[in-house]
Amino acid sequence: MRWTIAGLRFLVGYAHFAIRGGLLSNMNMFPEPQFVDSNDIRMAVYEQGEGPAVIMVHGFPELAFSWRHQMSALAAAGFRAIAPDMRGYGKTDAPSGVDQYCMAKLIGDLHGLLDALELERATFIGHDWGAMILWHMAMLAPQRIDKLITLNIPHYPRSPVDPIAVMRERFGSDFYIVNFQDSDEAEKAFAADPAHFFDMMMRKNQILREQFDQLPPQMKVLSLLKVMQRSQSGGAPLLTDDERDYYVNAFTKSGFTNPVNWYRNWTRNWEALEGINQLVNIPTLFIGAVDDVIIAPEHIEAMRPLVTNLTIEMLEPCGHWTQQERPDDVNHLIISWLNRFT
């Protein structure tokens, strides 16, 4: 059977409509992984579509699966959507040792991924820790990033003192990042009941920015141990049962220790940036969420002098899990911005 160009376009358009309309679920459309050797690990990589490469880097506690809505949309728009399970997550190797999860290793994994796919450079999208990795990569290896899109986490100016010391003084030992430095109690609690962990963590409509700003200081400190102790949480579930089970099954197998080890390199990563030029000259789109209460508006404003070609888009209402909470809006912003360059 021979297809005309118009016929092929119709099929692509119908597939995108079917996915968005629920005729086909992102669960069913999510591809099986291929495996590549990268930076001395075996990395699970999920691909969809053909065209200019767009590599999506997840954060904590996520997976390549966190980009399921973006992969189908990017593929339908004529891009090659690529999402790895990062080091320590999902089906990718998880070497032991805290030092195996520093920024140098995580950036090296992305370099190795580019090499394995025979790509000199690519557009990169990162959320949460994925965004932090890409900000570091934009400073240390900008030649490998064609265009940069970050979700939720802005480009922070380097602190003159150890950020962990600052967090410890400002937020105390209950703050989850500080707690991760001091104890393995949290990761054991997550692993003991991963279903409850994801039920409590991945939620939407929990609190508006204006409500959060009115809370007393002690109620603004995020303790994941206290989150795990709740029997129920505010807002609404972000995930369907099948999506929640996908995460639960993956983390039941891999555990949480190595994902938490990313946080245990915070001081090491800060030390590695000493003397590094903080300026980012790559064309950059930042997609923020007004109700992501970990990120204050002043954090976003502080990056403007550090990113020379910057577009900022803010979603409201929207919390931390932006690409999963507002997938259609995120897809529209990403694809519209990328199409400016074609």
JOTA-V588996 format. One record per residue. N is the residue number from 0. RES is the residue in one small letter. SS is DSSP state (h for helix, s for strand, l for the rest). PHI is phi in whole degrees, -180 to 180 (NA if undefined). Layout:
# JOTA-V588996
N	RES	SS	PHI
N	RES	SS	PHI
This chain:
# JOTA-V588996
0	m	l	NA
1	r	l	-111
2	w	l	-107
3	t	l	-80
4	i	h	-59
5	a	h	-62
6	g	h	-66
7	l	h	-65
8	r	h	-63
9	f	h	-62
10	l	h	-62
11	v	h	-63
12	g	h	-63
13	y	h	-67
14	a	h	-61
15	h	h	-65
16	f	h	-60
17	a	h	-64
18	i	h	-65
19	r	h	-66
20	g	h	-87
21	g	l	92
22	l	l	-65
23	l	l	-125
24	s	l	-89
25	n	h	-64
26	m	h	-60
27	n	h	-73
28	m	h	-85
29	f	l	-66
30	p	l	-75
31	e	l	-77
32	p	l	-80
33	q	s	-104
34	f	s	-123
35	v	s	-127
36	d	s	-90
37	s	s	-147
38	n	l	54
39	d	l	70
40	i	s	-130
41	r	s	-99
42	m	s	-110
43	a	s	-84
44	v	s	-130
45	y	s	-112
46	e	s	-131
47	q	s	-155
48	g	l	90
49	e	l	-134
50	g	l	132
51	p	s	-58
52	a	s	-77
53	v	s	-127
54	i	s	-104
55	m	s	-110
56	v	s	-116
57	h	l	-84
58	g	l	-117
59	f	l	-107
60	p	l	-98
61	e	l	-122
62	l	l	-154
63	a	h	-54
64	f	h	-57
65	s	h	-62
66	w	h	-100
67	r	h	-58
68	h	h	-71
69	q	h	-76
70	m	h	-61
71	s	h	-67
72	a	h	-69
73	l	h	-64
74	a	h	-61
75	a	h	-66
76	a	l	-89
77	g	l	96
78	f	s	-116
79	r	s	-94
80	a	s	-86
81	i	s	-133
82	a	s	-139
83	p	s	-92
84	d	l	-73
85	m	l	-76
86	r	l	-49
87	g	l	89
88	y	l	-121
89	g	l	55
90	k	l	-95
91	t	l	-84
92	d	l	-56
93	a	l	-132
94	p	l	-63
95	s	l	-88
96	g	l	111
97	v	h	-58
98	d	h	-66
99	q	h	-78
100	y	h	-125
101	c	l	-79
102	m	h	-58
103	a	h	-59
104	k	h	-69
105	l	h	-67
106	i	h	-68
107	g	h	-60
108	d	h	-63
109	l	h	-71
110	h	h	-61
111	g	h	-64
112	l	h	-64
113	l	h	-57
114	d	h	-63
115	a	h	-64
116	l	l	-90
117	e	l	58
118	l	l	-115
119	e	l	-73
120	r	l	-157
121	a	s	-159
122	t	s	-75
123	f	s	-120
124	i	s	-124
125	g	s	-135
126	h	s	-123
127	d	l	59
128	w	h	-58
129	g	h	-59
130	a	h	-66
131	m	h	-62
132	i	h	-59
133	l	h	-72
134	w	h	-62
135	h	h	-64
136	m	h	-64
137	a	h	-65
138	m	h	-83
139	l	h	-94
140	a	l	-145
141	p	h	-63
142	q	h	-66
143	r	h	-100
144	i	s	-113
145	d	s	-79
146	k	s	-137
147	l	s	-127
148	i	s	-129
149	t	s	-122
150	l	s	-112
151	n	l	79
152	i	l	-99
153	p	l	-80
154	h	l	-84
155	y	l	-88
156	p	l	-61
157	r	l	-65
158	s	l	-70
159	p	l	-73
160	v	l	-128
161	d	l	-54
162	p	h	-60
163	i	h	-65
164	a	h	-63
165	v	h	-66
166	m	h	-62
167	r	h	-63
168	e	h	-71
169	r	h	-80
170	f	h	-112
171	g	l	87
172	s	l	-77
173	d	l	-77
174	f	l	-59
175	y	h	-60
176	i	h	-68
177	v	h	-68
178	n	h	-58
179	f	h	-61
180	q	h	-72
181	d	h	-97
182	s	l	-155
183	d	l	-104
184	e	h	-61
185	a	h	-67
186	e	h	-64
187	k	h	-67
188	a	h	-66
189	f	h	-62
190	a	h	-69
191	a	h	-70
192	d	l	-153
193	p	h	-62
194	a	h	-63
195	h	h	-65
196	f	h	-56
197	f	h	-73
198	d	h	-62
199	m	h	-81
200	m	h	-81
201	m	l	-92
202	r	s	-133
203	k	s	-128
204	n	l	58
205	q	l	-78
206	i	l	-158
207	l	l	-85
208	r	h	-56
209	e	h	-64
210	q	h	-71
211	f	h	-61
212	d	h	-63
213	q	l	-90
214	l	l	-73
215	p	l	-67
216	p	h	-54
217	q	h	-66
218	m	h	-88
219	k	h	-95
220	v	l	-87
221	l	l	-84
222	s	l	-112
223	l	h	-73
224	l	h	-64
225	k	h	-69
226	v	h	-60
227	m	h	-67
228	q	h	-81
229	r	l	-77
230	s	l	-89
231	q	l	-153
232	s	l	-134
233	g	l	-75
234	g	l	74
235	a	s	-134
236	p	s	-59
237	l	l	-84
238	l	l	-107
239	t	l	-72
240	d	h	-60
241	d	h	-65
242	e	h	-67
243	r	h	-59
244	d	h	-66
245	y	h	-60
246	y	h	-63
247	v	h	-59
248	n	h	-63
249	a	h	-65
250	f	h	-79
251	t	h	-63
252	k	h	-79
253	s	h	-91
254	g	l	77
255	f	l	-116
256	t	h	-60
257	n	h	-71
258	p	h	-57
259	v	h	-68
260	n	h	-60
261	w	h	-55
262	y	h	-68
263	r	l	-75
264	n	l	-103
265	w	h	-58
266	t	h	-66
267	r	h	-59
268	n	h	-66
269	w	h	-63
270	e	h	-62
271	a	h	-68
272	l	l	-91
273	e	l	-60
274	g	l	82
275	i	l	-84
276	n	l	-62
277	q	l	-85
278	l	l	-73
279	v	s	-113
280	n	l	-105
281	i	l	-77
282	p	l	-55
283	t	s	-134
284	l	s	-113
285	f	s	-110
286	i	s	-111
287	g	s	-107
288	a	s	-127
289	v	l	-57
290	d	l	-97
291	d	l	-80
292	v	l	-79
293	i	l	-71
294	i	l	-105
295	a	l	-89
296	p	h	-54
297	e	h	-67
298	h	h	-64
299	i	h	-69
300	e	h	-64
301	a	h	-66
302	m	l	-86
303	r	h	-55
304	p	h	-70
305	l	h	-97
306	v	s	-127
307	t	l	-76
308	n	l	-127
309	l	s	-122
310	t	s	-115
311	i	s	-115
312	e	s	-126
313	m	s	-117
314	l	s	-102
315	e	l	-147
316	p	l	-78
317	c	l	-169
318	g	l	-101
319	h	l	-74
320	w	l	-91
321	t	h	-56
322	q	h	-72
323	q	h	-98
324	e	h	-82
325	r	l	-127
326	p	h	-61
327	d	h	-64
328	d	h	-68
329	v	h	-62
330	n	h	-61
331	h	h	-62
332	l	h	-64
333	i	h	-64
334	i	h	-69
335	s	h	-62
336	w	h	-67
337	l	h	-63
338	n	h	-69
339	r	l	-65
340	f	l	-95
341	t	l	-111
